[in-house]
Amino acid sequence: MPRQTKGAAVEVLRKRRDFLAAARAKRQSMPGFVLQARRRSDAAPEPRVGFTCSKKVGNAVARNRAKRRLRAAARQVLPTHGRPGWDYVLIGRNTVTASVPFAQLTEDLVKAIARIHAPRKAT
């Protein structure tokens, strides 16, 4: 059975291939994080989310703090704003992810998801 975040119908990504597939898809940069998103081929009823922080973010304590904040923001935002059948990957940024106010982090996540799902302009 897949693991889920507490209190939300959002499955957590665990496989490397899912992270790599999201890296080749849509991307939206925000001050506190980078959001990658892709539509899955299966018609799953819930969105999935993954978290990553490289060593550029800092030592293990800093990376874990950043991921904890990203998990909390995703737990709050994705059940209402995430789309079924989509994978989202949140990438922490150096010092910013752990220091930006949490309200702004969640607000930025809502904006990033809206931008990912906004219709493309015809040129």
Biopython code that builds the backbone (N, CA, C, O; Angstrom):
import numpy as np
from Bio.PDB.StructureBuilder import StructureBuilder

atoms = [
    (1, "MET", "N", (0.848, -1.184, 0.000)),
    (1, "MET", "CA", (0.000, 0.000, 0.000)),
    (1, "MET", "C", (0.890, 1.243, 0.000)),
    (1, "MET", "O", (1.838, 1.311, 0.783)),
    (2, "PRO", "N", (0.606, 2.241, -0.870)),
    (2, "PRO", "CA", (1.445, 3.435, -0.929)),
    (2, "PRO", "C", (1.292, 4.297, 0.314)),
    (2, "PRO", "O", (0.226, 4.376, 0.924)),
    (3, "ARG", "N", (2.388, 4.933, 0.662)),
    (3, "ARG", "CA", (2.341, 5.831, 1.812)),
    (3, "ARG", "C", (1.634, 7.117, 1.437)),
    (3, "ARG", "O", (1.688, 7.556, 0.289)),
    (4, "GLN", "N", (0.977, 7.712, 2.404)),
    (4, "GLN", "CA", (0.297, 8.981, 2.184)),
    (4, "GLN", "C", (0.719, 9.951, 3.263)),
    (4, "GLN", "O", (1.119, 9.550, 4.356)),
    (5, "THR", "N", (0.624, 11.266, 2.940)),
    (5, "THR", "CA", (0.889, 12.256, 3.963)),
    (5, "THR", "C", (-0.264, 12.226, 4.952)),
    (5, "THR", "O", (-1.373, 11.824, 4.599)),
    (6, "LYS", "N", (-0.018, 12.641, 6.175)),
    (6, "LYS", "CA", (-1.022, 12.572, 7.228)),
    (6, "LYS", "C", (-2.212, 13.471, 6.907)),
    (6, "LYS", "O", (-2.043, 14.646, 6.578)),
    (7, "GLY", "N", (-3.409, 12.913, 7.005)),
    (7, "GLY", "CA", (-4.617, 13.693, 6.902)),
    (7, "GLY", "C", (-4.954, 14.202, 5.512)),
    (7, "GLY", "O", (-5.816, 15.071, 5.382)),
    (8, "ALA", "N", (-4.317, 13.702, 4.479)),
    (8, "ALA", "CA", (-4.603, 14.192, 3.144)),
    (8, "ALA", "C", (-4.630, 13.030, 2.171)),
    (8, "ALA", "O", (-3.989, 12.001, 2.386)),
    (9, "ALA", "N", (-5.384, 13.212, 1.093)),
    (9, "ALA", "CA", (-5.471, 12.187, 0.070)),
    (9, "ALA", "C", (-4.427, 12.461, -1.008)),
    (9, "ALA", "O", (-4.755, 12.551, -2.191)),
    (10, "VAL", "N", (-3.177, 12.591, -0.594)),
    (10, "VAL", "CA", (-2.084, 12.861, -1.514)),
    (10, "VAL", "C", (-1.023, 11.795, -1.292)),
    (10, "VAL", "O", (-0.451, 11.685, -0.208)),
    (11, "GLU", "N", (-0.768, 11.014, -2.333)),
    (11, "GLU", "CA", (0.235, 9.965, -2.253)),
    (11, "GLU", "C", (1.626, 10.589, -2.412)),
    (11, "GLU", "O", (1.781, 11.589, -3.112)),
    (12, "VAL", "N", (2.632, 10.000, -1.764)),
    (12, "VAL", "CA", (3.998, 10.518, -1.809)),
    (12, "VAL", "C", (4.820, 9.728, -2.820)),
    (12, "VAL", "O", (4.786, 8.498, -2.830)),
    (13, "LEU", "N", (5.560, 10.437, -3.671)),
    (13, "LEU", "CA", (6.442, 9.799, -4.646)),
    (13, "LEU", "C", (7.633, 9.180, -3.924)),
    (13, "LEU", "O", (8.199, 9.787, -3.016)),
    (14, "ARG", "N", (8.008, 7.977, -4.328)),
    (14, "ARG", "CA", (9.147, 7.294, -3.725)),
    (14, "ARG", "C", (10.152, 6.810, -4.774)),
    (14, "ARG", "O", (11.329, 6.634, -4.458)),
    (15, "LYS", "N", (9.717, 6.597, -5.985)),
    (15, "LYS", "CA", (10.559, 5.995, -7.026)),
    (15, "LYS", "C", (11.325, 7.057, -7.812)),
    (15, "LYS", "O", (10.783, 8.105, -8.161)),
    (16, "ARG", "N", (12.580, 6.766, -8.077)),
    (16, "ARG", "CA", (13.431, 7.684, -8.833)),
    (16, "ARG", "C", (12.856, 7.997, -10.211)),
    (16, "ARG", "O", (12.947, 9.134, -10.674)),
    (17, "ARG", "N", (12.273, 7.016, -10.861)),
    (17, "ARG", "CA", (11.745, 7.239, -12.213)),
    (17, "ARG", "C", (10.620, 8.269, -12.211)),
    (17, "ARG", "O", (10.448, 8.992, -13.192)),
    (18, "ASP", "N", (9.849, 8.346, -11.121)),
    (18, "ASP", "CA", (8.786, 9.356, -11.032)),
    (18, "ASP", "C", (9.371, 10.761, -10.903)),
    (18, "ASP", "O", (8.852, 11.713, -11.487)),
    (19, "PHE", "N", (10.456, 10.885, -10.133)),
    (19, "PHE", "CA", (11.126, 12.174, -9.991)),
    (19, "PHE", "C", (11.740, 12.606, -11.323)),
    (19, "PHE", "O", (11.658, 13.776, -11.695)),
    (20, "LEU", "N", (12.352, 11.667, -12.035)),
    (20, "LEU", "CA", (12.972, 11.978, -13.328)),
    (20, "LEU", "C", (11.928, 12.364, -14.365)),
    (20, "LEU", "O", (12.165, 13.257, -15.178)),
    (21, "ALA", "N", (10.782, 11.706, -14.348)),
    (21, "ALA", "CA", (9.710, 12.058, -15.280)),
    (21, "ALA", "C", (9.180, 13.462, -14.995)),
    (21, "ALA", "O", (8.893, 14.214, -15.926)),
    (22, "ALA", "N", (9.050, 13.817, -13.734)),
    (22, "ALA", "CA", (8.584, 15.163, -13.381)),
    (22, "ALA", "C", (9.614, 16.214, -13.769)),
    (22, "ALA", "O", (9.248, 17.340, -14.107)),
    (23, "ALA", "N", (10.898, 15.863, -13.727)),
    (23, "ALA", "CA", (11.948, 16.811, -14.086)),
    (23, "ALA", "C", (11.907, 17.150, -15.577)),
    (23, "ALA", "O", (12.375, 18.216, -15.976)),
    (24, "ARG", "N", (11.359, 16.267, -16.396)),
    (24, "ARG", "CA", (11.255, 16.527, -17.829)),
    (24, "ARG", "C", (9.975, 17.258, -18.193)),
    (24, "ARG", "O", (9.776, 17.584, -19.363)),
    (25, "ALA", "N", (9.108, 17.523, -17.243)),
    (25, "ALA", "CA", (7.798, 18.117, -17.510)),
    (25, "ALA", "C", (7.790, 19.619, -17.188)),
    (25, "ALA", "O", (8.823, 20.284, -17.269)),
    (26, "LYS", "N", (6.629, 20.135, -16.829)),
    (26, "LYS", "CA", (6.469, 21.566, -16.552)),
    (26, "LYS", "C", (7.197, 21.954, -15.283)),
    (26, "LYS", "O", (7.369, 21.145, -14.372)),
    (27, "ARG", "N", (7.626, 23.219, -15.239)),
    (27, "ARG", "CA", (8.392, 23.721, -14.098)),
    (27, "ARG", "C", (7.954, 25.156, -13.812)),
    (27, "ARG", "O", (7.729, 25.942, -14.733)),
    (28, "GLN", "N", (7.837, 25.486, -12.531)),
    (28, "GLN", "CA", (7.505, 26.851, -12.120)),
    (28, "GLN", "C", (8.395, 27.232, -10.937)),
    (28, "GLN", "O", (8.354, 26.588, -9.888)),
    (29, "SER", "N", (9.188, 28.267, -11.110)),
    (29, "SER", "CA", (10.074, 28.732, -10.041)),
    (29, "SER", "C", (9.369, 29.768, -9.190)),
    (29, "SER", "O", (8.686, 30.657, -9.699)),
    (30, "MET", "N", (9.545, 29.640, -7.905)),
    (30, "MET", "CA", (9.012, 30.593, -6.938)),
    (30, "MET", "C", (10.165, 30.977, -6.005)),
    (30, "MET", "O", (11.194, 30.302, -5.997)),
    (31, "PRO", "N", (10.012, 32.042, -5.225)),
    (31, "PRO", "CA", (11.125, 32.451, -4.356)),
    (31, "PRO", "C", (11.574, 31.371, -3.368)),
    (31, "PRO", "O", (12.770, 31.244, -3.105)),
    (32, "GLY", "N", (10.647, 30.597, -2.820)),
    (32, "GLY", "CA", (11.003, 29.631, -1.787)),
    (32, "GLY", "C", (11.240, 28.221, -2.272)),
    (32, "GLY", "O", (11.756, 27.399, -1.513)),
    (33, "PHE", "N", (10.884, 27.904, -3.512)),
    (33, "PHE", "CA", (10.998, 26.543, -4.017)),
    (33, "PHE", "C", (10.822, 26.539, -5.530)),
    (33, "PHE", "O", (10.488, 27.555, -6.140)),
    (34, "VAL", "N", (11.053, 25.379, -6.113)),
    (34, "VAL", "CA", (10.750, 25.150, -7.530)),
    (34, "VAL", "C", (9.721, 24.027, -7.564)),
    (34, "VAL", "O", (9.867, 23.017, -6.876)),
    (35, "LEU", "N", (8.678, 24.212, -8.372)),
    (35, "LEU", "CA", (7.645, 23.193, -8.521)),
    (35, "LEU", "C", (7.765, 22.565, -9.902)),
    (35, "LEU", "O", (7.796, 23.269, -10.912)),
    (36, "GLN", "N", (7.831, 21.239, -9.944)),
    (36, "GLN", "CA", (7.790, 20.498, -11.198)),
    (36, "GLN", "C", (6.489, 19.707, -11.191)),
    (36, "GLN", "O", (6.087, 19.165, -10.161)),
    (37, "ALA", "N", (5.833, 19.644, -12.347)),
    (37, "ALA", "CA", (4.554, 18.937, -12.398)),
    (37, "ALA", "C", (4.393, 18.240, -13.739)),
    (37, "ALA", "O", (4.829, 18.732, -14.780)),
    (38, "ARG", "N", (3.757, 17.083, -13.680)),
    (38, "ARG", "CA", (3.464, 16.354, -14.919)),
    (38, "ARG", "C", (2.167, 15.572, -14.760)),
    (38, "ARG", "O", (1.808, 15.126, -13.671)),
    (39, "ARG", "N", (1.481, 15.424, -15.885)),
    (39, "ARG", "CA", (0.268, 14.611, -15.902)),
    (39, "ARG", "C", (0.693, 13.153, -16.079)),
    (39, "ARG", "O", (1.497, 12.835, -16.956)),
    (40, "ARG", "N", (0.150, 12.274, -15.243)),
    (40, "ARG", "CA", (0.452, 10.855, -15.359)),
    (40, "ARG", "C", (-0.430, 10.215, -16.413)),
    (40, "ARG", "O", (-1.491, 10.740, -16.750)),
    (41, "SER", "N", (0.010, 9.083, -16.930)),
    (41, "SER", "CA", (-0.773, 8.379, -17.948)),
    (41, "SER", "C", (-1.935, 7.607, -17.323)),
    (41, "SER", "O", (-2.956, 7.390, -17.975)),
    (42, "ASP", "N", (-1.784, 7.194, -16.067)),
    (42, "ASP", "CA", (-2.889, 6.493, -15.411)),
    (42, "ASP", "C", (-3.903, 7.504, -14.886)),
    (42, "ASP", "O", (-3.565, 8.666, -14.662)),
    (43, "ALA", "N", (-5.107, 7.077, -14.695)),
    (43, "ALA", "CA", (-6.166, 7.970, -14.232)),
    (43, "ALA", "C", (-6.377, 7.775, -12.733)),
    (43, "ALA", "O", (-7.453, 7.368, -12.296)),
    (44, "ALA", "N", (-5.343, 8.068, -11.956)),
    (44, "ALA", "CA", (-5.433, 7.915, -10.500)),
    (44, "ALA", "C", (-6.330, 9.006, -9.920)),
    (44, "ALA", "O", (-6.363, 10.118, -10.448)),
    (45, "PRO", "N", (-7.046, 8.713, -8.859)),
    (45, "PRO", "CA", (-7.987, 9.687, -8.305)),
    (45, "PRO", "C", (-7.345, 10.774, -7.443)),
    (45, "PRO", "O", (-8.026, 11.725, -7.059)),
    (46, "GLU", "N", (-6.055, 10.658, -7.131)),
    (46, "GLU", "CA", (-5.433, 11.657, -6.262)),
    (46, "GLU", "C", (-4.112, 12.126, -6.866)),
    (46, "GLU", "O", (-3.469, 11.393, -7.618)),
    (47, "PRO", "N", (-3.711, 13.354, -6.532)),
    (47, "PRO", "CA", (-2.386, 13.811, -6.968)),
    (47, "PRO", "C", (-1.301, 13.137, -6.127)),
    (47, "PRO", "O", (-1.562, 12.659, -5.023)),
    (48, "ARG", "N", (-0.080, 13.107, -6.669)),
    (48, "ARG", "CA", (1.062, 12.584, -5.916)),
    (48, "ARG", "C", (2.071, 13.713, -5.774)),
    (48, "ARG", "O", (2.139, 14.614, -6.610)),
    (49, "VAL", "N", (2.856, 13.649, -4.700)),
    (49, "VAL", "CA", (3.830, 14.706, -4.448)),
    (49, "VAL", "C", (5.147, 14.103, -3.982)),
    (49, "VAL", "O", (5.172, 13.087, -3.288)),
    (50, "GLY", "N", (6.239, 14.747, -4.376)),
    (50, "GLY", "CA", (7.572, 14.348, -3.946)),
    (50, "GLY", "C", (8.341, 15.577, -3.481)),
    (50, "GLY", "O", (8.018, 16.704, -3.858)),
    (51, "PHE", "N", (9.349, 15.354, -2.671)),
    (51, "PHE", "CA", (10.132, 16.458, -2.102)),
    (51, "PHE", "C", (11.610, 16.152, -2.263)),
    (51, "PHE", "O", (12.037, 15.007, -2.117)),
    (52, "THR", "N", (12.381, 17.178, -2.564)),
    (52, "THR", "CA", (13.817, 16.986, -2.668)),
    (52, "THR", "C", (14.540, 18.280, -2.308)),
    (52, "THR", "O", (14.074, 19.382, -2.597)),
    (53, "CYS", "N", (15.680, 18.106, -1.676)),
    (53, "CYS", "CA", (16.565, 19.220, -1.338)),
    (53, "CYS", "C", (17.990, 18.730, -1.545)),
    (53, "CYS", "O", (18.397, 17.726, -0.961)),
    (54, "SER", "N", (18.741, 19.431, -2.368)),
    (54, "SER", "CA", (20.120, 19.022, -2.620)),
    (54, "SER", "C", (21.022, 19.530, -1.501)),
    (54, "SER", "O", (20.572, 20.237, -0.599)),
    (55, "LYS", "N", (22.287, 19.166, -1.568)),
    (55, "LYS", "CA", (23.237, 19.621, -0.555)),
    (55, "LYS", "C", (23.492, 21.112, -0.642)),
    (55, "LYS", "O", (24.070, 21.690, 0.279)),
    (56, "LYS", "N", (23.068, 21.757, -1.739)),
    (56, "LYS", "CA", (23.178, 23.206, -1.850)),
    (56, "LYS", "C", (22.314, 23.906, -0.798)),
    (56, "LYS", "O", (22.602, 25.035, -0.401)),
    (57, "VAL", "N", (21.255, 23.228, -0.350)),
    (57, "VAL", "CA", (20.365, 23.800, 0.664)),
    (57, "VAL", "C", (21.076, 23.908, 2.003)),
    (57, "VAL", "O", (20.782, 24.807, 2.791)),
    (58, "GLY", "N", (22.007, 23.002, 2.265)),
    (58, "GLY", "CA", (22.755, 23.048, 3.521)),
    (58, "GLY", "C", (23.040, 21.655, 4.039)),
    (58, "GLY", "O", (22.967, 20.668, 3.307)),
    (59, "ASN", "N", (23.367, 21.600, 5.323)),
    (59, "ASN", "CA", (23.656, 20.298, 5.933)),
    (59, "ASN", "C", (22.349, 19.518, 6.131)),
    (59, "ASN", "O", (21.279, 19.991, 5.747)),
    (60, "ALA", "N", (22.436, 18.353, 6.716)),
    (60, "ALA", "CA", (21.264, 17.491, 6.861)),
    (60, "ALA", "C", (20.153, 18.152, 7.664)),
    (60, "ALA", "O", (18.974, 17.974, 7.357)),
    (61, "VAL", "N", (20.515, 18.900, 8.671)),
    (61, "VAL", "CA", (19.516, 19.582, 9.497)),
    (61, "VAL", "C", (18.748, 20.603, 8.655)),
    (61, "VAL", "O", (17.521, 20.668, 8.730)),
    (62, "ALA", "N", (19.456, 21.392, 7.861)),
    (62, "ALA", "CA", (18.819, 22.411, 7.015)),
    (62, "ALA", "C", (17.953, 21.762, 5.939)),
    (62, "ALA", "O", (16.853, 22.238, 5.661)),
    (63, "ARG", "N", (18.438, 20.680, 5.332)),
    (63, "ARG", "CA", (17.657, 19.999, 4.293)),
    (63, "ARG", "C", (16.386, 19.404, 4.882)),
    (63, "ARG", "O", (15.316, 19.507, 4.281)),
    (64, "ASN", "N", (16.492, 18.785, 6.047)),
    (64, "ASN", "CA", (15.307, 18.203, 6.682)),
    (64, "ASN", "C", (14.307, 19.276, 7.092)),
    (64, "ASN", "O", (13.100, 19.071, 6.961)),
    (65, "ARG", "N", (14.778, 20.400, 7.577)),
    (65, "ARG", "CA", (13.890, 21.509, 7.937)),
    (65, "ARG", "C", (13.145, 22.013, 6.708)),
    (65, "ARG", "O", (11.937, 22.246, 6.759)),
    (66, "ALA", "N", (13.867, 22.181, 5.606)),
    (66, "ALA", "CA", (13.254, 22.657, 4.363)),
    (66, "ALA", "C", (12.207, 21.652, 3.866)),
    (66, "ALA", "O", (11.108, 22.049, 3.477)),
    (67, "LYS", "N", (12.539, 20.362, 3.877)),
    (67, "LYS", "CA", (11.585, 19.346, 3.422)),
    (67, "LYS", "C", (10.371, 19.267, 4.332)),
    (67, "LYS", "O", (9.256, 19.055, 3.855)),
    (68, "ARG", "N", (10.566, 19.433, 5.628)),
    (68, "ARG", "CA", (9.446, 19.423, 6.579)),
    (68, "ARG", "C", (8.464, 20.549, 6.259)),
    (68, "ARG", "O", (7.249, 20.351, 6.279)),
    (69, "ARG", "N", (9.009, 21.738, 5.961)),
    (69, "ARG", "CA", (8.152, 22.884, 5.619)),
    (69, "ARG", "C", (7.434, 22.658, 4.287)),
    (69, "ARG", "O", (6.262, 23.008, 4.149)),
    (70, "LEU", "N", (8.125, 22.079, 3.314)),
    (70, "LEU", "CA", (7.494, 21.792, 2.022)),
    (70, "LEU", "C", (6.393, 20.741, 2.179)),
    (70, "LEU", "O", (5.339, 20.849, 1.552)),
    (71, "ARG", "N", (6.635, 19.720, 3.017)),
    (71, "ARG", "CA", (5.608, 18.708, 3.263)),
    (71, "ARG", "C", (4.369, 19.321, 3.901)),
    (71, "ARG", "O", (3.243, 18.999, 3.523)),
    (72, "ALA", "N", (4.582, 20.204, 4.867)),
    (72, "ALA", "CA", (3.446, 20.838, 5.540)),
    (72, "ALA", "C", (2.657, 21.714, 4.564)),
    (72, "ALA", "O", (1.426, 21.718, 4.591)),
    (73, "ALA", "N", (3.354, 22.448, 3.709)),
    (73, "ALA", "CA", (2.677, 23.301, 2.723)),
    (73, "ALA", "C", (1.890, 22.438, 1.734)),
    (73, "ALA", "O", (0.749, 22.758, 1.401)),
    (74, "ALA", "N", (2.493, 21.355, 1.269)),
    (74, "ALA", "CA", (1.814, 20.472, 0.315)),
    (74, "ALA", "C", (0.597, 19.814, 0.959)),
    (74, "ALA", "O", (-0.447, 19.681, 0.321)),
    (75, "ARG", "N", (0.724, 19.408, 2.202)),
    (75, "ARG", "CA", (-0.391, 18.789, 2.920)),
    (75, "ARG", "C", (-1.571, 19.745, 3.020)),
    (75, "ARG", "O", (-2.725, 19.319, 3.007)),
    (76, "GLN", "N", (-1.278, 21.034, 3.119)),
    (76, "GLN", "CA", (-2.321, 22.043, 3.258)),
    (76, "GLN", "C", (-2.927, 22.439, 1.916)),
    (76, "GLN", "O", (-4.130, 22.686, 1.834)),
    (77, "VAL", "N", (-2.117, 22.503, 0.867)),
    (77, "VAL", "CA", (-2.558, 23.079, -0.404)),
    (77, "VAL", "C", (-3.024, 22.036, -1.419)),
    (77, "VAL", "O", (-4.045, 22.243, -2.074)),
    (78, "LEU", "N", (-2.311, 20.930, -1.566)),
    (78, "LEU", "CA", (-2.598, 19.991, -2.652)),
    (78, "LEU", "C", (-3.967, 19.328, -2.607)),
    (78, "LEU", "O", (-4.538, 19.101, -3.674)),
    (79, "PRO", "N", (-4.534, 19.002, -1.453)),
    (79, "PRO", "CA", (-5.862, 18.388, -1.493)),
    (79, "PRO", "C", (-6.919, 19.276, -2.149)),
    (79, "PRO", "O", (-7.879, 18.760, -2.721)),
    (80, "THR", "N", (-6.765, 20.578, -2.079)),
    (80, "THR", "CA", (-7.761, 21.474, -2.664)),
    (80, "THR", "C", (-7.337, 22.031, -4.019)),
    (80, "THR", "O", (-8.195, 22.280, -4.866)),
    (81, "HIS", "N", (-6.039, 22.236, -4.251)),
    (81, "HIS", "CA", (-5.579, 22.866, -5.486)),
    (81, "HIS", "C", (-4.900, 21.901, -6.461)),
    (81, "HIS", "O", (-4.809, 22.198, -7.652)),
    (82, "GLY", "N", (-4.427, 20.762, -5.978)),
    (82, "GLY", "CA", (-3.791, 19.787, -6.857)),
    (82, "GLY", "C", (-4.832, 19.080, -7.703)),
    (82, "GLY", "O", (-5.985, 18.927, -7.299)),
    (83, "ARG", "N", (-4.409, 18.653, -8.880)),
    (83, "ARG", "CA", (-5.334, 17.969, -9.793)),
    (83, "ARG", "C", (-5.113, 16.456, -9.748)),
    (83, "ARG", "O", (-3.978, 15.990, -9.649)),
    (84, "PRO", "N", (-6.207, 15.694, -9.821)),
    (84, "PRO", "CA", (-6.074, 14.236, -9.855)),
    (84, "PRO", "C", (-5.272, 13.806, -11.083)),
    (84, "PRO", "O", (-5.400, 14.390, -12.159)),
    (85, "GLY", "N", (-4.455, 12.787, -10.907)),
    (85, "GLY", "CA", (-3.672, 12.264, -12.014)),
    (85, "GLY", "C", (-2.408, 13.059, -12.319)),
    (85, "GLY", "O", (-1.804, 12.860, -13.373)),
    (86, "TRP", "N", (-1.997, 13.944, -11.433)),
    (86, "TRP", "CA", (-0.785, 14.748, -11.620)),
    (86, "TRP", "C", (0.237, 14.408, -10.555)),
    (86, "TRP", "O", (-0.112, 14.067, -9.424)),
    (87, "ASP", "N", (1.515, 14.505, -10.933)),
    (87, "ASP", "CA", (2.632, 14.382, -9.994)),
    (87, "ASP", "C", (3.235, 15.757, -9.798)),
    (87, "ASP", "O", (3.449, 16.491, -10.763)),
    (88, "TYR", "N", (3.509, 16.107, -8.559)),
    (88, "TYR", "CA", (4.153, 17.379, -8.222)),
    (88, "TYR", "C", (5.430, 17.078, -7.449)),
    (88, "TYR", "O", (5.433, 16.235, -6.552)),
    (89, "VAL", "N", (6.514, 17.766, -7.794)),
    (89, "VAL", "CA", (7.764, 17.636, -7.059)),
    (89, "VAL", "C", (8.161, 19.020, -6.583)),
    (89, "VAL", "O", (8.288, 19.945, -7.385)),
    (90, "LEU", "N", (8.357, 19.163, -5.277)),
    (90, "LEU", "CA", (8.785, 20.433, -4.677)),
    (90, "LEU", "C", (10.274, 20.342, -4.374)),
    (90, "LEU", "O", (10.724, 19.422, -3.691)),
    (91, "ILE", "N", (11.028, 21.299, -4.886)),
    (91, "ILE", "CA", (12.476, 21.327, -4.706)),
    (91, "ILE", "C", (12.821, 22.521, -3.817)),
    (91, "ILE", "O", (12.493, 23.662, -4.142)),
    (92, "GLY", "N", (13.477, 22.250, -2.703)),
    (92, "GLY", "CA", (13.866, 23.304, -1.775)),
    (92, "GLY", "C", (14.986, 24.169, -2.334)),
    (92, "GLY", "O", (15.802, 23.716, -3.138)),
    (93, "ARG", "N", (15.009, 25.429, -1.890)),
    (93, "ARG", "CA", (16.046, 26.369, -2.307)),
    (93, "ARG", "C", (16.936, 26.729, -1.122)),
    (93, "ARG", "O", (16.524, 26.677, 0.037)),
    (94, "ASN", "N", (18.164, 27.092, -1.455)),
    (94, "ASN", "CA", (19.179, 27.410, -0.456)),
    (94, "ASN", "C", (18.718, 28.518, 0.488)),
    (94, "ASN", "O", (18.387, 29.609, 0.024)),
    (95, "THR", "N", (18.689, 28.280, 1.751)),
    (95, "THR", "CA", (18.345, 29.165, 2.874)),
    (95, "THR", "C", (16.951, 29.774, 2.784)),
    (95, "THR", "O", (16.386, 30.126, 3.819)),
    (96, "VAL", "N", (16.378, 29.912, 1.610)),
    (96, "VAL", "CA", (15.089, 30.593, 1.469)),
    (96, "VAL", "C", (13.943, 29.718, 1.939)),
    (96, "VAL", "O", (13.055, 30.206, 2.638)),
    (97, "THR", "N", (13.930, 28.452, 1.581)),
    (97, "THR", "CA", (12.818, 27.567, 1.922)),
    (97, "THR", "C", (12.604, 27.498, 3.431)),
    (97, "THR", "O", (11.465, 27.479, 3.896)),
    (98, "ALA", "N", (13.676, 27.461, 4.184)),
    (98, "ALA", "CA", (13.554, 27.348, 5.642)),
    (98, "ALA", "C", (13.265, 28.679, 6.313)),
    (98, "ALA", "O", (12.841, 28.696, 7.469)),
    (99, "SER", "N", (13.483, 29.806, 5.620)),
    (99, "SER", "CA", (13.348, 31.103, 6.291)),
    (99, "SER", "C", (12.133, 31.916, 5.856)),
    (99, "SER", "O", (11.719, 32.820, 6.582)),
    (100, "VAL", "N", (11.552, 31.624, 4.701)),
    (100, "VAL", "CA", (10.392, 32.395, 4.252)),
    (100, "VAL", "C", (9.206, 32.094, 5.180)),
    (100, "VAL", "O", (9.063, 30.958, 5.632)),
    (101, "PRO", "N", (8.355, 33.084, 5.472)),
    (101, "PRO", "CA", (7.193, 32.812, 6.325)),
    (101, "PRO", "C", (6.309, 31.719, 5.724)),
    (101, "PRO", "O", (6.130, 31.651, 4.508)),
    (102, "PHE", "N", (5.761, 30.869, 6.588)),
    (102, "PHE", "CA", (4.989, 29.730, 6.108)),
    (102, "PHE", "C", (3.764, 30.157, 5.313)),
    (102, "PHE", "O", (3.401, 29.498, 4.338)),
    (103, "ALA", "N", (3.130, 31.236, 5.707)),
    (103, "ALA", "CA", (1.963, 31.718, 4.964)),
    (103, "ALA", "C", (2.343, 32.064, 3.524)),
    (103, "ALA", "O", (1.581, 31.799, 2.594)),
    (104, "GLN", "N", (3.510, 32.652, 3.350)),
    (104, "GLN", "CA", (3.953, 32.982, 2.003)),
    (104, "GLN", "C", (4.312, 31.721, 1.226)),
    (104, "GLN", "O", (4.078, 31.648, 0.019)),
    (105, "LEU", "N", (4.873, 30.739, 1.902)),
    (105, "LEU", "CA", (5.213, 29.482, 1.245)),
    (105, "LEU", "C", (3.959, 28.810, 0.687)),
    (105, "LEU", "O", (3.963, 28.344, -0.452)),
    (106, "THR", "N", (2.894, 28.758, 1.475)),
    (106, "THR", "CA", (1.648, 28.142, 1.004)),
    (106, "THR", "C", (1.009, 28.983, -0.100)),
    (106, "THR", "O", (0.476, 28.438, -1.067)),
    (107, "GLU", "N", (1.060, 30.294, 0.041)),
    (107, "GLU", "CA", (0.515, 31.190, -0.986)),
    (107, "GLU", "C", (1.274, 31.018, -2.311)),
    (107, "GLU", "O", (0.666, 30.975, -3.381)),
    (108, "ASP", "N", (2.587, 30.921, -2.228)),
    (108, "ASP", "CA", (3.397, 30.706, -3.427)),
    (108, "ASP", "C", (3.095, 29.352, -4.071)),
    (108, "ASP", "O", (3.122, 29.230, -5.296)),
    (109, "LEU", "N", (2.811, 28.349, -3.268)),
    (109, "LEU", "CA", (2.476, 27.034, -3.810)),
    (109, "LEU", "C", (1.148, 27.090, -4.569)),
    (109, "LEU", "O", (1.016, 26.492, -5.637)),
    (110, "VAL", "N", (0.186, 27.794, -4.028)),
    (110, "VAL", "CA", (-1.099, 27.963, -4.719)),
    (110, "VAL", "C", (-0.881, 28.674, -6.056)),
    (110, "VAL", "O", (-1.441, 28.267, -7.074)),
    (111, "LYS", "N", (-0.065, 29.743, -6.055)),
    (111, "LYS", "CA", (0.215, 30.482, -7.293)),
    (111, "LYS", "C", (0.952, 29.609, -8.305)),
    (111, "LYS", "O", (0.641, 29.641, -9.496)),
    (112, "ALA", "N", (1.917, 28.838, -7.841)),
    (112, "ALA", "CA", (2.699, 27.989, -8.740)),
    (112, "ALA", "C", (1.807, 26.929, -9.390)),
    (112, "ALA", "O", (1.936, 26.662, -10.585)),
    (113, "ILE", "N", (0.914, 26.332, -8.622)),
    (113, "ILE", "CA", (0.009, 25.332, -9.180)),
    (113, "ILE", "C", (-0.918, 25.982, -10.202)),
    (113, "ILE", "O", (-1.175, 25.407, -11.260)),
    (114, "ALA", "N", (-1.419, 27.168, -9.895)),
    (114, "ALA", "CA", (-2.287, 27.875, -10.844)),
    (114, "ALA", "C", (-1.543, 28.184, -12.137)),
    (114, "ALA", "O", (-2.118, 28.073, -13.219)),
    (115, "ARG", "N", (-0.283, 28.569, -12.043)),
    (115, "ARG", "CA", (0.495, 28.870, -13.244)),
    (115, "ARG", "C", (0.793, 27.618, -14.055)),
    (115, "ARG", "O", (0.799, 27.657, -15.285)),
    (116, "ILE", "N", (1.037, 26.524, -13.379)),
    (116, "ILE", "CA", (1.289, 25.253, -14.079)),
    (116, "ILE", "C", (0.062, 24.852, -14.890)),
    (116, "ILE", "O", (0.188, 24.385, -16.022)),
    (117, "HIS", "N", (-1.122, 25.033, -14.312)),
    (117, "HIS", "CA", (-2.349, 24.576, -14.950)),
    (117, "HIS", "C", (-3.013, 25.647, -15.805)),
    (117, "HIS", "O", (-4.067, 25.394, -16.390)),
    (118, "ALA", "N", (-2.428, 26.829, -15.892)),
    (118, "ALA", "CA", (-3.000, 27.888, -16.727)),
    (118, "ALA", "C", (-2.897, 27.492, -18.184)),
    (118, "ALA", "O", (-1.907, 26.890, -18.598)),
    (119, "PRO", "N", (-3.921, 27.829, -18.973)),
    (119, "PRO", "CA", (-3.850, 27.487, -20.404)),
    (119, "PRO", "C", (-2.715, 28.251, -21.085)),
    (119, "PRO", "O", (-2.449, 29.410, -20.765)),
    (120, "ARG", "N", (-2.065, 27.596, -22.009)),
    (120, "ARG", "CA", (-0.947, 28.219, -22.733)),
    (120, "ARG", "C", (-1.479, 29.226, -23.739)),
    (120, "ARG", "O", (-2.522, 29.013, -24.357)),
    (121, "LYS", "N", (-0.747, 30.328, -23.898)),
    (121, "LYS", "CA", (-1.114, 31.345, -24.879)),
    (121, "LYS", "C", (-0.678, 30.888, -26.263)),
    (121, "LYS", "O", (0.415, 30.347, -26.437)),
    (122, "ALA", "N", (-1.522, 31.107, -27.221)),
    (122, "ALA", "CA", (-1.167, 30.775, -28.607)),
    (122, "ALA", "C", (-0.316, 31.890, -29.189)),
    (122, "ALA", "O", (-0.688, 33.060, -29.107)),
    (123, "THR", "N", (0.820, 31.543, -29.774)),
    (123, "THR", "CA", (1.703, 32.575, -30.347)),
    (123, "THR", "C", (1.728, 32.503, -31.838)),
    (123, "THR", "O", (2.417, 33.295, -32.482)),
]
sb = StructureBuilder()
sb.init_structure("model")
sb.init_model(0)
sb.init_chain("A")
sb.init_seg("    ")
for serial, (resi, resn, name, xyz) in enumerate(atoms, 1):
    if name == "N":
        sb.init_residue(resn, " ", resi, " ")
    sb.init_atom(name, np.array(xyz, "f"), 0.0, 1.0, " ", f" {name:<3s}", serial, name[0])
structure = sb.get_structure()
